[in-house]
Amino acid sequence: MHFESFFRTNRRAFLNSSTTGALGTWALAHLLQAESARAEGAPPRGARQPQHQPTADAVICLFQHGGPSQMDLFDPKPELNKRHGQKYEGDLEVHFNNQAGNVLGSPYKFQKHGESGIELSEVLPWTAGIVDDITLIRSLKTDSVDHESALRLIHSGKFQAGYPTWGSWTIYGLGSSNADLPAYVVLTDPAGLPVDGVKNWTSGWLPADYQGTTFRSGDSPVPNLSTPGDITLSARAGQLELLKRLDEEHLRRYPGNGELSARIADFETAARMQTAVPELLDLSSETAETRTLYGLDDPATAEYGTRCLIARRLIERGVRFVQLFLSGQPWDTHSKNAESLKNNCNRIDRPSAALVVDLKRRGLLDRTIVMWGGEFGRLPISQGADGRDHNRHANSIWLAGGGFRKGYVHGGTDDFGYSAVDKVMTVNDLHATLLHALGLNHQRLTYPHEGRPGSLTDVAITKADIVPELLA
C-alpha cells in the first residue's frame, strides 16, 4: 500500500490501538543525540534568554482552591470581632443573598511573629516561622465572584476559558532548562482534579507544548509513560517509530498543526522521562530530617508534604514551573468556616512552610518564586449559621523568594476586611509583577492571536502595572 494512502486511511485506527498503553521508549537515536549534545556542552533544548535581568527563573505555585478566608488567616480585624453578631452597616456584594447573616468575627487569635512583626492567625503556626521570608499581600482584588471565572482570571488574566495560563506564558518566554523533564509540571491531588480541571493549566492558543504536564501519585505518576509488560522493547520501538513517521508525514501536509508538533516533541521527552521520572519520585535518598520537616511522618500532612518535596526536587532538576492543586475547592467555606479552615491548615501549613525553609537552605529560594493563595477571599458576615460567602473585593496571598521583599506586608483592607483600600492590587498587576521578576515584560511577551499580538495582560479590565514595592 502507498505510504500516503495508508496514512489517510489508517492513522486514527493506529493511534487508537497502539498508544493506549504507553508513550514508551521510542527514538533511541534522538535520546543518544541529546546525550551527545549535553556532553559537548550544548544548552538544554528550548532554553531562552529573558527579556531583562531577572530575579527568579523558576516558580512553585501552591494554589488553594475555593477562596481562603483572609480575615481568619492573614488579615486581623479587631473591629470585626467587636461587632460580632451585629447587623453589618453598609453595602455588601453577596453571592448567596438569601443566606446573608450578621457580622461574623474570627474565632482565631492573631499574633505578631518574627523580626518583621507580621500578624498571622494561630492556625498558621508553621507559616509564622517563615514570616521574615515572605511578602504578604493583603490588598488583592479580582473581578469575579464565581469560582470558574475567578480561577480563569488568576491563572490566565481573562474571564473566558481557553486563554493561556501564566505558567504557559512563563514557559513560552523562558523555555525549558531540562531536556529530560517537562518545563511545566502540575502535581495534582490524588483525590481528584480541582474545579475547572485542566483549564487551570491550559496553554490556550499558545502552542500545545506549553501546557502543564500532570504528575499524580501512585504506581503510574505520569499517565501512559511506561511500556506495558506484555510488549517487547523492540516491538514497542517499531510501533512508535511508525507512529513518528505517520505524525511527521501529517505535519508536512499541515505544517501549522501545533498540537501535532507538541505530540512529536512529547514522544522524545517521554523517552527521556522513563529514566528521569522514577529517580525524581524516589524519595529514599532524602534524609529523615527532611522527611520530618515536610511532615511525611504525620498522616495529616504526608500527602501534601510529599508533593511539596517533589516540587523542590523538580526545581533542583531545572523544571521551570511547578503547580500544586487540591481536589475540588476545600477552602470554599460556605458552612463550618472555622472548622474547615483548621482542617485545611492542619494539612497544608506545615508542608508549605517546609518548602520555603528547604529551598532557602539549599540556595534555591533566591531564584525560585513560591506563591500561596486562592482565587478570592470571603465576606465579613456569616452565610447561614457559621459559613462565609465569596468575596472578590479582598484577598490575601503570600509570595516568597525570587527577589520579592522579605518580611513585608503590602496594602490593607477596611475595618471589616471586606474591601482592599490601601495599595490596591489587581490580578493583572500581580501577573505583570511576577513576569517582571522572571525577566519578562508583560507588554512585550506576546503571541499572535486573532490578528493581533495577544498577551497575559492585554485585555485587562484595568491597566496592569508592575508593583515595585513588592520587590527587594
NORGITA-V805073 format. One record per backbone hydrogen bond with DSSP energy under -0.5 kcal/mol. NH is the residue of the N-H (numbers start at 1). CO is the residue of the C=O. E is the energy in kcal/mol with one decimal. If there is no record, write none. Layout:
# NORGITA-V805073
nh | co | e
NH | CO | E
NH | CO | E
This chain:
# NORGITA-V805073
nh | co | e
6 | 2 | -2.7
7 | 3 | -2.5
8 | 4 | -2.2
9 | 5 | -2.0
10 | 6 | -2.4
11 | 7 | -1.2
14 | 10 | -2.7
15 | 11 | -2.6
16 | 12 | -2.4
17 | 13 | -2.0
18 | 14 | -2.6
19 | 15 | -1.5
23 | 224 | -3.4
24 | 225 | -1.2
31 | 27 | -1.9
32 | 28 | -2.8
33 | 29 | -2.4
34 | 30 | -2.4
35 | 31 | -2.4
36 | 32 | -2.5
37 | 33 | -2.5
38 | 34 | -2.4
39 | 35 | -2.2
40 | 36 | -1.5
41 | 38 | -1.5
42 | 37 | -2.6
47 | 44 | -1.7
48 | 174 | -2.3
51 | 439 | -2.3
52 | 439 | -1.4
55 | 437 | -2.8
56 | 437 | -1.8
57 | 367 | -2.7
58 | 367 | -1.2
59 | 320 | -2.2
60 | 369 | -3.0
61 | 322 | -2.9
62 | 60 | -0.7
62 | 371 | -3.5
63 | 61 | -1.2
63 | 324 | -1.8
64 | 373 | -2.4
65 | 63 | -0.7
67 | 64 | -1.0
70 | 68 | -0.7
72 | 69 | -0.9
73 | 69 | -0.8
73 | 70 | -0.6
74 | 70 | -1.8
75 | 70 | -2.7
80 | 77 | -0.5
80 | 415 | -0.6
81 | 77 | -1.4
82 | 78 | -2.3
83 | 79 | -2.0
84 | 81 | -1.1
85 | 103 | -3.0
86 | 83 | -2.4
90 | 88 | -0.9
94 | 92 | -0.9
97 | 95 | -0.8
99 | 96 | -1.7
100 | 97 | -1.5
101 | 382 | -2.5
103 | 86 | -3.2
104 | 380 | -2.9
105 | 103 | -0.6
111 | 120 | -1.9
113 | 118 | -1.3
117 | 113 | -1.2
117 | 114 | -0.5
118 | 113 | -1.0
120 | 111 | -2.0
121 | 73 | -2.2
122 | 109 | -2.0
124 | 121 | -1.8
128 | 124 | -1.9
129 | 125 | -0.6
129 | 126 | -0.8
130 | 127 | -1.9
131 | 128 | -0.9
133 | 130 | -2.5
134 | 131 | -1.1
135 | 399 | -3.3
136 | 134 | -0.6
136 | 408 | -3.0
137 | 135 | -0.7
137 | 397 | -2.9
138 | 136 | -0.6
138 | 410 | -2.8
139 | 410 | -0.5
140 | 395 | -1.8
141 | 425 | -2.9
142 | 392 | -2.5
150 | 146 | -2.5
151 | 147 | -2.9
152 | 148 | -2.1
153 | 149 | -2.1
154 | 150 | -2.3
155 | 151 | -1.8
156 | 152 | -3.3
157 | 152 | -0.8
157 | 153 | -1.7
158 | 152 | -0.9
163 | 160 | -0.5
165 | 202 | -2.0
166 | 155 | -2.8
169 | 165 | -2.2
170 | 166 | -2.0
171 | 167 | -2.0
172 | 168 | -2.6
173 | 169 | -2.3
174 | 170 | -2.5
175 | 171 | -2.7
177 | 318 | -0.7
181 | 178 | -0.6
185 | 321 | -2.6
186 | 213 | -2.9
187 | 185 | -0.5
187 | 323 | -3.3
188 | 186 | -0.9
188 | 215 | -1.8
189 | 192 | -0.5
192 | 189 | -1.9
195 | 328 | -1.5
197 | 194 | -2.2
199 | 196 | -1.8
200 | 197 | -1.8
201 | 198 | -1.8
202 | 199 | -0.9
206 | 203 | -2.6
210 | 207 | -1.9
211 | 208 | -1.7
212 | 201 | -2.2
213 | 184 | -2.9
214 | 212 | -0.5
215 | 186 | -3.2
216 | 221 | -2.6
223 | 221 | -0.6
225 | 222 | -1.2
231 | 228 | -1.6
236 | 232 | -2.5
237 | 233 | -2.5
238 | 234 | -2.2
239 | 235 | -2.4
240 | 236 | -2.7
241 | 237 | -2.0
242 | 238 | -2.0
243 | 239 | -2.3
244 | 240 | -2.3
245 | 241 | -2.0
246 | 242 | -2.6
247 | 243 | -2.7
248 | 244 | -2.8
249 | 245 | -2.4
250 | 246 | -2.3
251 | 247 | -2.6
252 | 248 | -2.0
253 | 249 | -1.4
254 | 250 | -2.1
257 | 254 | -1.7
258 | 256 | -1.4
261 | 257 | -1.9
262 | 258 | -2.3
263 | 259 | -2.0
264 | 260 | -2.3
265 | 261 | -2.2
266 | 262 | -2.7
267 | 263 | -2.0
268 | 264 | -1.4
269 | 265 | -2.3
270 | 266 | -2.9
271 | 267 | -1.7
272 | 268 | -1.3
273 | 269 | -2.6
274 | 270 | -1.4
275 | 272 | -1.3
276 | 272 | -2.0
277 | 273 | -2.9
279 | 275 | -1.1
280 | 276 | -2.2
281 | 277 | -2.4
282 | 278 | -0.7
282 | 279 | -0.6
283 | 281 | -1.0
285 | 282 | -0.6
286 | 283 | -1.7
291 | 287 | -2.3
292 | 288 | -2.2
293 | 289 | -2.3
294 | 290 | -1.9
295 | 292 | -1.2
296 | 291 | -2.7
298 | 295 | -1.5
301 | 298 | -1.1
302 | 298 | -2.0
305 | 301 | -3.0
306 | 302 | -2.3
307 | 303 | -1.7
308 | 304 | -2.3
309 | 305 | -2.3
310 | 306 | -2.3
311 | 307 | -2.1
312 | 308 | -1.9
313 | 309 | -2.0
314 | 310 | -2.4
315 | 311 | -2.2
316 | 312 | -2.4
317 | 313 | -1.3
318 | 315 | -1.8
319 | 314 | -2.4
320 | 183 | -0.7
321 | 183 | -2.4
322 | 59 | -2.4
323 | 185 | -2.1
324 | 61 | -2.6
325 | 187 | -1.6
328 | 193 | -2.0
330 | 327 | -0.5
331 | 65 | -2.3
332 | 329 | -2.0
333 | 331 | -1.7
334 | 332 | -1.7
337 | 386 | -2.7
340 | 336 | -2.7
341 | 337 | -2.5
342 | 338 | -2.0
343 | 339 | -2.1
344 | 340 | -2.6
345 | 341 | -2.7
346 | 342 | -2.3
347 | 343 | -1.1
348 | 344 | -2.6
349 | 345 | -2.0
350 | 345 | -0.5
352 | 348 | -2.1
353 | 349 | -2.2
354 | 350 | -2.5
355 | 351 | -2.1
356 | 352 | -1.3
357 | 353 | -2.4
358 | 354 | -3.1
359 | 355 | -2.6
360 | 356 | -2.3
361 | 357 | -2.3
362 | 358 | -1.2
363 | 360 | -1.4
364 | 359 | -2.9
365 | 359 | -1.2
367 | 364 | -0.7
368 | 364 | -0.6
368 | 365 | -0.9
369 | 58 | -2.7
370 | 368 | -0.5
370 | 400 | -2.8
371 | 60 | -2.4
371 | 369 | -0.5
372 | 398 | -2.7
373 | 62 | -1.4
377 | 391 | -2.4
379 | 389 | -1.7
382 | 102 | -2.7
383 | 387 | -2.4
384 | 99 | -2.8
384 | 382 | -0.6
386 | 383 | -0.5
387 | 383 | -1.7
388 | 333 | -3.1
391 | 377 | -1.6
395 | 140 | -0.8
397 | 137 | -1.8
398 | 372 | -2.4
399 | 135 | -2.4
400 | 370 | -2.1
401 | 133 | -0.8
402 | 365 | -2.4
404 | 401 | -1.8
405 | 470 | -3.4
407 | 131 | -0.5
407 | 134 | -0.7
408 | 134 | -1.6
408 | 405 | -0.6
410 | 136 | -3.1
410 | 408 | -0.5
411 | 409 | -0.5
412 | 422 | -1.5
414 | 419 | -1.9
417 | 414 | -1.6
420 | 393 | -2.4
421 | 412 | -2.5
422 | 412 | -2.0
425 | 139 | -2.7
427 | 141 | -0.6
430 | 426 | -1.9
431 | 427 | -2.4
432 | 428 | -2.5
433 | 429 | -2.3
434 | 430 | -2.6
435 | 431 | -2.6
436 | 432 | -1.9
437 | 433 | -2.1
438 | 434 | -1.3
439 | 436 | -1.8
440 | 435 | -2.8
442 | 440 | -0.6
444 | 441 | -0.7
445 | 441 | -2.3
446 | 444 | -1.4
447 | 454 | -2.1
449 | 452 | -3.3
452 | 449 | -1.2
454 | 447 | -2.4
454 | 452 | -0.9
457 | 442 | -0.5
458 | 455 | -0.5
460 | 457 | -1.2
468 | 466 | -0.8
470 | 467 | -1.6
471 | 468 | -1.5
472 | 403 | -2.8
